[in-house]
Amino acid sequence: MKNSAKVALVVCIVGFFASFFFGISFYYRDFPSKPQPELGRTHPINNHGFLLYLSKQEEIEQTSSFVLAVAFAVSAAIINRFVDPFDKRKRQMMPKSVAPWNHHRGP
């Protein structure tokens, strides 16, 4: 079970980053800054005060990628919290080895 949870956690983390970066890539593409109804570019997104216009399909892709990124992040958090596939909590609770204390004091 731990191995499949490790795979699922890694897939969720990679999926989160892939979806998130795909979603923000729409802000850095060469989209028009004025609506172009003849091309179907009538759906605005706000890029730090500059409007860019997407088609309906592009808007759905961008919104879906952000929703998918959130779903991956929540799934990763749930797996990490309830399954702890990499035994992180166990390692944090284990006492660290300490060098023996020298009882002799003095020169």
Secondary structure, DSSP 8 states (H G I E B T S, - for coil): -HHHHHHHHHHHHHHHHHHHHHHHHTTSS---SS-BGGGTB-EEEEETTEEEEE-HHHHHHHHHHHHHHHHHHHHHHHHHHHT-TT-HHHHHHS-------------
